């Protein structure tokens, strides 16, 4: 268990942003989950690297980006494949993981490792995770190799796009079954894969899509990428040398975080002018995860007739910032629906 100075859990202002005491406890709980992942990786000689906001925070802030509420790491595809194969046997009791291999309805090609599958307020859990009652975890992203031959790259991306677009069709109520059947036949023709009637179609498409992302290895490539983002026309080409080795940097004063040797190029791709902080921009629209969990806890405490004082929660009122977020989300959904209706007309 990581030892924190009690002052770490005090609210503080960083970069003109106030970090609440409970957010600090969320951070501490996430670092405990990362410590478990780190132990597995060291035991099996698997490399991992800070990614996304965690990479940005490590390099620029020496820890979390003040307005970030989660942790991200990345692994080169061969290491990622080995890692997810180990999870069912190596994770401690109580831990769970989520990816397309163990969750039929999961639609992300990443993996999330969590300390629980639900909010918990029992004393043992709260002590283990520094007073954080939430199910917190680490997002793990695979880094794939881009084939040198541009024709091979185009074929790969075209295959990924038709598989992913077909998977998205499954979630639509008004999907044209003829179009769906035509897509499935085309995928079978192009890939040689045969869909099984007794297996989940979404599961099969996701497994096929993941395999397509992983088609090439280091011997075939000069660049690596987030393959799904590349397929969506993001100019995401990072020299593979950037991931040749890790540089270990201090993180929140409690441990060191591995970052890719070529972090500057990677951060430029992901954030542009990464050295200039932009408050509230972390890819999640602010602390959405934190607010979601807090609202679930508030409702659970209220239902049980319990006080929220220990967690800094008013059980009778939703957080104003979360109310504002929900209104904005509802307005955006209505606008998108109206636009879609106009396009169909």
C-alpha positions as CSV (number, residue, x, y, z in Angstrom):
1,X,0.0,0.0,0.0
2,X,1.4,3.4,-1.0
3,X,2.2,5.7,1.9
4,X,0.9,9.3,1.5
5,X,1.5,12.3,3.7
6,X,-1.8,13.3,5.2
7,X,-1.3,16.8,3.6
8,X,-1.7,15.1,0.2
9,X,-5.4,14.7,0.9
10,X,-6.0,18.3,1.6
11,X,-7.8,20.4,-1.0
12,X,-5.5,22.7,-2.9
13,X,-5.3,25.0,-5.9
14,X,-3.0,24.1,-8.8
15,X,-2.9,26.1,-12.0
16,X,-5.9,28.2,-10.7
17,X,-7.9,25.0,-10.3
18,X,-9.2,23.8,-7.0
19,X,-8.7,20.1,-6.3
20,X,-11.2,18.8,-3.8
21,X,-10.1,16.5,-1.0
22,X,-12.2,13.6,-2.3
23,X,-10.6,14.0,-5.8
24,X,-7.2,13.6,-4.0
25,X,-8.5,10.3,-2.6
26,X,-9.7,9.2,-6.1
27,X,-6.2,10.0,-7.3
28,X,-4.6,7.9,-4.5
29,X,-6.9,5.0,-5.2
30,X,-6.0,5.1,-8.9
31,X,-2.3,5.0,-8.0
32,X,-3.0,1.9,-5.9
33,X,-4.5,0.2,-9.0
34,X,-1.5,1.3,-11.0
35,X,0.8,-0.2,-8.4
36,X,-0.9,-3.6,-8.9
37,X,-0.5,-3.3,-12.7
38,X,3.1,-2.3,-12.3
39,X,3.7,-5.4,-10.1
40,X,2.2,-7.7,-12.8
41,X,4.3,-6.0,-15.6
42,X,7.5,-6.2,-13.7
43,X,6.9,-9.9,-12.8
44,X,6.3,-10.7,-16.5
45,X,8.7,-8.2,-18.0
46,X,6.0,-6.2,-19.8
47,X,6.7,-2.6,-20.7
48,X,4.0,0.1,-20.2
49,X,4.1,3.8,-20.6
50,X,2.1,6.8,-19.3
51,X,-0.4,7.9,-22.0
52,X,-2.9,10.7,-22.7
53,X,-3.5,13.0,-19.7
54,X,-1.3,10.9,-17.5
55,X,1.6,11.3,-19.9
56,X,0.9,15.1,-20.1
57,X,0.6,15.4,-16.3
58,X,3.8,13.4,-15.6
59,X,5.9,15.4,-18.0
60,X,4.4,18.9,-17.4
61,X,3.1,18.7,-13.8
62,X,5.0,16.0,-12.1
63,X,1.7,14.2,-11.4
64,X,-1.9,14.6,-12.3
65,X,-3.2,17.3,-14.6
66,X,-5.2,19.3,-11.9
67,X,-8.5,18.8,-13.7
68,X,-8.0,15.2,-14.7
69,X,-9.9,12.4,-13.0
70,X,-8.5,9.2,-14.4
71,X,-5.2,7.5,-15.3
72,X,-4.1,6.2,-18.7
73,X,-1.3,3.9,-19.8
74,X,-0.3,2.4,-23.1
75,X,1.5,-0.8,-24.2
76,X,2.9,-1.8,-27.5
77,X,0.6,-4.4,-29.0
78,X,2.7,-7.5,-28.2
79,X,3.0,-6.5,-24.6
80,X,-0.7,-5.5,-24.5
81,X,-1.7,-9.0,-25.8
82,X,0.4,-10.8,-23.2
83,X,-0.9,-8.5,-20.4
84,X,-4.6,-9.1,-21.0
85,X,-4.0,-12.8,-21.2
86,X,-2.6,-12.6,-17.6
87,X,-5.4,-10.6,-16.0
88,X,-7.7,-13.5,-15.1
89,X,-5.0,-15.2,-13.0
90,X,-2.8,-12.3,-11.8
91,X,-5.3,-9.7,-10.6
92,X,-5.8,-9.7,-6.8
93,X,-9.2,-10.7,-5.3
94,X,-11.8,-8.0,-5.8
95,X,-10.2,-6.6,-8.9
96,X,-12.0,-6.7,-12.2
97,X,-11.1,-5.9,-15.8
98,X,-13.3,-4.9,-18.8
99,X,-12.6,-5.4,-22.5
100,X,-14.1,-7.0,-25.5
101,X,-12.9,-10.5,-24.4
102,X,-14.9,-10.7,-21.2
103,X,-17.8,-8.2,-21.8
104,X,-20.0,-9.1,-24.7
105,X,-21.5,-5.6,-25.1
106,X,-18.2,-3.7,-24.7
107,X,-17.4,-1.7,-27.7
108,X,-13.9,-0.3,-26.9
109,X,-10.7,-2.0,-28.1
110,X,-9.0,-0.9,-24.9
111,X,-8.9,-2.6,-21.4
112,X,-9.8,-1.1,-18.1
113,X,-8.6,-2.6,-14.8
114,X,-10.6,-1.6,-11.7
115,X,-10.4,-2.2,-7.9
116,X,-14.1,-3.1,-7.7
117,X,-17.2,-3.4,-9.9
118,X,-19.3,-1.2,-7.6
119,X,-19.1,1.7,-5.1
120,X,-18.2,0.4,-1.6
121,X,-18.5,2.0,1.8
122,X,-17.2,-0.8,4.0
123,X,-14.4,0.1,6.3
124,X,-11.9,-2.4,4.9
125,X,-12.3,-1.0,1.3
126,X,-12.1,2.6,2.5
127,X,-8.9,1.9,4.4
128,X,-7.3,0.1,1.5
129,X,-8.1,2.9,-0.9
130,X,-7.5,6.0,1.3
131,X,-11.1,6.8,2.0
132,X,-12.2,6.6,-1.7
133,X,-15.5,4.6,-2.0
134,X,-15.5,4.6,-5.8
135,X,-14.7,1.9,-8.3
136,X,-11.6,3.4,-9.9
137,X,-9.3,2.0,-12.5
138,X,-6.7,2.5,-15.2
139,X,-7.4,2.6,-18.9
140,X,-4.9,0.7,-20.9
141,X,-4.4,1.5,-24.6
142,X,-2.7,-0.7,-27.2
143,X,-0.2,0.9,-29.5
144,X,-0.1,-0.6,-33.0
145,X,2.4,-0.7,-35.8
146,X,1.7,1.0,-39.2
147,X,2.9,-1.0,-42.2
148,X,5.5,0.7,-44.3
149,X,3.6,0.0,-47.6
150,X,0.9,2.6,-48.0
151,X,-1.2,0.2,-50.0
152,X,-1.1,-2.2,-47.1
153,X,-2.0,0.6,-44.7
154,X,-5.0,1.6,-46.9
155,X,-6.3,-2.0,-47.0
156,X,-6.0,-2.4,-43.3
157,X,-7.8,0.9,-42.6
158,X,-10.6,0.1,-45.0
159,X,-11.1,-3.3,-43.3
160,X,-11.1,-1.7,-39.9
161,X,-13.7,0.9,-40.9
162,X,-16.1,-1.5,-42.5
163,X,-15.9,-3.8,-39.5
164,X,-16.4,-1.0,-37.0
165,X,-19.2,0.7,-39.0
166,X,-21.0,-2.6,-39.2
167,X,-20.7,-3.1,-35.4
168,X,-22.2,0.4,-35.0
169,X,-25.2,-0.6,-37.2
170,X,-26.1,-3.3,-34.6
171,X,-27.0,-0.6,-32.0
172,X,-29.5,1.2,-34.3
173,X,-33.2,0.4,-34.1
174,X,-33.9,1.4,-37.7
175,X,-31.0,-0.5,-39.2
176,X,-31.7,-1.8,-42.7
177,X,-31.2,-5.6,-42.4
178,X,-30.4,-5.9,-46.1
179,X,-27.5,-3.3,-45.6
180,X,-26.3,-5.2,-42.5
181,X,-26.3,-8.6,-44.4
182,X,-24.5,-7.0,-47.3
183,X,-21.8,-5.7,-45.0
184,X,-21.4,-9.0,-43.3
185,X,-21.0,-10.8,-46.6
186,X,-18.5,-8.2,-47.8
187,X,-16.4,-8.6,-44.6
188,X,-16.4,-12.4,-45.0
189,X,-15.3,-12.0,-48.6
190,X,-12.5,-9.6,-47.7
191,X,-11.2,-11.2,-44.6
192,X,-12.0,-14.9,-45.0
193,X,-13.7,-14.9,-41.6
194,X,-17.0,-16.8,-41.3
195,X,-19.6,-15.4,-38.9
196,X,-21.1,-18.0,-36.5
197,X,-24.9,-17.8,-36.1
198,X,-24.7,-19.1,-32.5
199,X,-22.2,-16.4,-31.3
200,X,-22.8,-12.8,-30.6
201,X,-22.4,-10.8,-33.8
202,X,-21.1,-7.8,-31.9
203,X,-18.5,-9.9,-30.1
204,X,-17.3,-11.4,-33.4
205,X,-17.0,-8.0,-35.1
206,X,-15.1,-6.6,-32.1
207,X,-12.7,-9.5,-32.0
208,X,-12.2,-9.3,-35.8
209,X,-11.7,-5.5,-35.5
210,X,-9.1,-5.9,-32.8
211,X,-7.2,-8.5,-34.9
212,X,-7.2,-6.1,-37.8
213,X,-5.7,-3.4,-35.7
214,X,-2.9,-5.8,-34.7
215,X,-2.1,-7.0,-38.2
216,X,1.5,-5.8,-38.3
217,X,4.5,-6.0,-36.0
218,X,7.7,-4.0,-35.4
219,X,9.5,-5.7,-38.3
220,X,6.9,-4.3,-40.7
221,X,6.8,-0.7,-39.5
222,X,8.7,2.6,-38.9
223,X,5.8,4.2,-37.1
224,X,3.3,3.3,-34.4
225,X,-0.2,4.7,-33.9
226,X,-3.5,4.5,-32.2
227,X,-4.9,2.4,-35.0
228,X,-8.6,3.3,-34.5
229,X,-7.7,7.0,-34.5
230,X,-5.6,6.6,-37.6
231,X,-8.6,4.9,-39.3
232,X,-10.7,8.0,-38.4
233,X,-8.3,10.2,-40.4
234,X,-6.2,11.5,-37.5
235,X,-2.7,12.2,-38.7
236,X,-1.3,10.0,-36.0
237,X,2.2,8.7,-36.9
238,X,4.7,8.4,-34.1
239,X,8.2,7.1,-34.8
240,X,8.5,3.6,-33.3
241,X,11.8,4.6,-31.7
242,X,9.8,6.8,-29.3
243,X,8.8,3.6,-27.5
244,X,12.2,1.9,-27.5
245,X,12.7,2.7,-23.9
246,X,11.1,4.4,-20.9
247,X,12.2,7.4,-19.0
248,X,11.2,7.3,-15.4
249,X,9.8,10.5,-14.0
250,X,8.5,11.5,-10.6
251,X,4.7,11.3,-10.1
252,X,3.0,13.1,-7.2
253,X,6.1,12.5,-5.1
254,X,5.2,8.9,-4.3
255,X,6.6,6.9,-7.2
256,X,8.1,7.2,-10.7
257,X,6.1,6.8,-13.9
258,X,7.5,5.4,-17.2
259,X,7.1,7.7,-20.1
260,X,8.1,7.0,-23.8
261,X,11.6,8.2,-24.7
262,X,10.0,10.2,-27.5
263,X,7.3,11.8,-25.3
264,X,7.7,15.3,-26.9
265,X,6.7,14.1,-30.4
266,X,3.9,12.0,-28.9
267,X,2.5,14.9,-26.9
268,X,2.6,17.2,-29.9
269,X,0.5,14.7,-31.9
270,X,-2.0,14.4,-29.1
271,X,-2.2,17.9,-27.8
272,X,-0.4,20.3,-30.1
273,X,1.1,23.0,-27.8
274,X,1.2,20.6,-24.9
275,X,3.3,22.9,-22.7
276,X,0.5,25.5,-22.3
277,X,-2.2,24.3,-19.9
278,X,-5.8,24.5,-21.0
279,X,-8.1,24.1,-18.0
280,X,-10.7,21.5,-18.1
281,X,-9.6,19.8,-21.3
282,X,-8.8,16.1,-20.6
283,X,-10.8,14.3,-23.2
284,X,-13.7,13.7,-20.8
285,X,-15.3,17.1,-20.6
286,X,-14.0,17.8,-17.1
287,X,-14.3,15.5,-14.1
288,X,-17.2,13.5,-15.6
289,X,-16.2,10.2,-14.1
290,X,-15.8,11.8,-10.7
291,X,-19.2,13.5,-10.9
292,X,-20.9,10.3,-12.1
293,X,-19.5,8.3,-9.2
294,X,-20.4,11.0,-6.7
295,X,-24.0,11.1,-7.9
296,X,-24.3,7.3,-7.6
297,X,-22.9,7.5,-4.1
298,X,-25.2,10.3,-3.1
299,X,-28.3,8.4,-4.2
300,X,-27.1,5.2,-2.5
301,X,-26.5,7.0,0.8
302,X,-29.8,8.8,0.6
303,X,-31.6,5.5,0.0
304,X,-29.9,4.0,3.0
305,X,-30.7,7.0,5.2
306,X,-26.9,7.6,5.7
307,X,-25.0,10.9,6.0
308,X,-22.7,12.1,3.2
309,X,-20.5,14.1,5.6
310,X,-17.6,11.7,5.5
311,X,-17.5,12.0,1.7
312,X,-18.2,15.7,1.5
313,X,-21.6,15.1,-0.1
314,X,-25.0,16.8,0.5
315,X,-27.3,13.7,0.1
316,X,-30.3,15.9,-0.6
317,X,-28.9,17.9,-3.5
318,X,-27.1,17.0,-6.8
319,X,-23.8,18.9,-7.3
320,X,-24.6,22.1,-9.3
321,X,-21.7,21.4,-11.7
322,X,-23.1,18.0,-12.5
323,X,-26.6,19.4,-13.1
324,X,-25.1,21.9,-15.5
325,X,-23.2,19.1,-17.3
326,X,-26.4,17.0,-17.6
327,X,-28.3,19.9,-19.1
328,X,-25.6,20.6,-21.6
329,X,-25.5,16.9,-22.5
330,X,-29.2,16.8,-23.0
331,X,-29.2,19.9,-25.1
332,X,-26.3,18.4,-27.3
333,X,-28.3,15.2,-27.8
334,X,-31.4,17.1,-28.8
335,X,-29.4,19.2,-31.3
336,X,-27.8,16.0,-32.7
337,X,-31.2,14.3,-33.1
338,X,-32.7,17.4,-34.8
339,X,-29.7,17.6,-37.2
340,X,-30.1,13.9,-38.0
341,X,-33.8,14.3,-38.7
342,X,-33.1,17.2,-41.0
343,X,-30.5,15.2,-42.9
344,X,-33.0,12.3,-43.3
345,X,-35.7,14.7,-44.6
